[in-house]
């Protein structure tokens, strides 16, 4: 398990079984758990970005948790914040690129690119990495609680 891909084995099958029993509102409980986990990540990422400059703070402030039964979802950026990816992941430095002003050296307004592993990122991915154990514990507790309601035997 890496921080960029926390997978709860069997969650999909569990969710399918909950759908069969949905008269108890168990799918909504799973959505709430995913939302709570996503909100925890958003809060941690925003706190992490707060001391890293205005661009990162604005990018982190755009993070929003999503409410889905299948997974915890965090979204950020958008048309009004095209720099979100550069603020989170950095960019290649000194790479010649053509602009309407002529050729300029790279995307130097961003920090250096950190790669695409679990060590990537400047605020969102590091927050996920730091919260991995807490996320796993929250899922474990929530699945036990929901399973006890769904299958009371």
C-alpha positions in Angstrom: 0.0 0.0 0.0 1.3 3.4 -0.9 -0.1 6.8 0.0 -1.2 7.6 -3.5 -3.2 4.4 -3.7 -4.8 3.3 -0.5 -6.9 0.4 -1.5 -9.4 -1.2 0.9 -9.5 -4.8 -0.3 -13.1 -6.1 -0.5 -14.7 -2.6 -0.3 -16.3 -3.0 -3.7 -17.9 -6.3 -2.8 -19.0 -5.0 0.6 -20.6 -2.0 -1.1 -22.5 -4.3 -3.4 -23.9 -6.3 -0.5 -24.9 -3.0 1.2 -26.9 -2.0 -1.9 -29.0 -5.2 -1.4 -29.8 -4.0 2.1 -30.2 -0.3 1.3 -33.5 0.0 3.1 -31.3 0.5 6.3 -29.4 3.5 4.8 -26.1 1.6 5.0 -24.8 2.9 1.6 -25.3 6.4 2.9 -23.3 5.5 6.0 -20.5 4.4 3.7 -20.7 7.6 1.8 -20.4 9.5 5.1 -17.3 7.6 6.0 -15.7 8.3 2.7 -16.7 12.0 3.0 -15.2 12.2 6.5 -11.9 10.7 5.4 -11.8 13.0 2.4 -12.5 16.0 4.7 -9.7 14.9 7.0 -7.3 14.8 4.0 -8.5 18.2 2.8 -8.0 19.8 6.2 -4.5 18.3 6.6 -3.5 19.4 3.1 -4.8 23.0 3.6 -2.9 23.2 6.9 0.3 21.9 5.2 0.0 24.4 2.4 -0.6 27.4 4.7 3.1 28.0 5.2 4.2 27.4 1.6 3.3 30.6 -0.2 0.2 32.2 -1.6 -0.1 30.1 -4.7 -0.1 26.8 -2.8 -2.5 28.2 -0.2 -5.0 29.3 -2.9 -4.6 25.9 -4.6 -5.2 24.1 -1.4 -8.2 26.2 -0.5 -9.8 24.9 -3.7 -9.8 21.3 -2.4 -13.2 19.8 -1.7 -14.2 16.4 -0.3 -16.7 14.4 -2.4 -19.5 12.1 -1.1 -19.3 8.8 -2.9 -20.0 5.2 -1.7 -17.2 3.7 -3.8 -14.2 5.8 -2.6 -13.0 8.9 -0.7 -12.7 11.7 -3.2 -10.8 15.0 -3.1 -11.0 17.4 -6.0 -9.2 20.7 -6.5 -8.2 23.3 -9.0 -10.5 23.9 -12.0 -10.8 26.4 -14.8 -10.2 29.4 -12.4 -7.1 27.7 -10.9 -5.1 26.4 -13.9 -2.0 26.4 -11.7 -3.3 23.8 -9.3 -1.2 20.9 -10.7 2.0 23.0 -10.7 1.4 24.2 -7.2 0.9 20.6 -6.0 3.3 18.6 -8.1 5.8 21.2 -9.2 7.2 21.4 -12.8 10.3 20.9 -14.8 12.7 23.7 -14.3 14.5 25.5 -17.1 12.9 23.7 -20.0 12.6 25.9 -23.0 9.0 26.6 -24.0 7.4 28.9 -26.5 5.1 31.6 -25.4 3.6 34.7 -27.1 6.6 36.6 -25.5 9.0 34.3 -27.2 11.0 31.4 -25.8 11.3 31.3 -22.0 13.0 28.9 -19.6 10.5 26.5 -18.1 7.7 26.7 -15.6 10.0 28.3 -13.0 7.1 29.8 -11.1 6.6 26.3 -9.6 8.9 24.3 -7.3 10.8 21.4 -9.0 8.7 18.4 -10.0 9.0 15.6 -7.4 8.1 12.7 -9.6 5.0 10.5 -9.6 5.6 8.2 -6.6 4.1 8.4 -3.2 6.8 11.0 -2.4 5.2 13.4 -5.0 3.4 16.6 -4.2 3.9 19.5 -1.9 0.6 19.5 0.2 -2.0 17.0 -0.9 0.0 13.9 -1.4 2.2 14.5 1.7 -1.0 14.9 3.7 -2.3 11.6 2.4 1.1 9.9 3.2 1.0 11.2 6.8 -2.6 10.1 7.3 -2.3 6.6 5.8 -2.5 4.8 9.2 -5.4 6.9 10.4 -7.3 6.4 7.1 -6.8 2.6 7.4 -8.0 2.7 11.0 -11.1 4.8 10.2 -12.0 2.4 7.4 -11.6 -0.6 9.7 -13.7 0.8 12.4 -16.4 2.0 10.0 -16.7 -1.2 8.1 -17.0 -3.2 11.4 -19.8 -0.8 12.5 -21.6 -1.0 9.2 -21.2 -4.7 8.9 -22.7 -5.2 12.4 -25.8 -3.3 11.3 -26.0 -5.0 8.0 -25.4 -8.6 9.2 -26.5 -8.6 12.8 -26.1 -12.4 13.3 
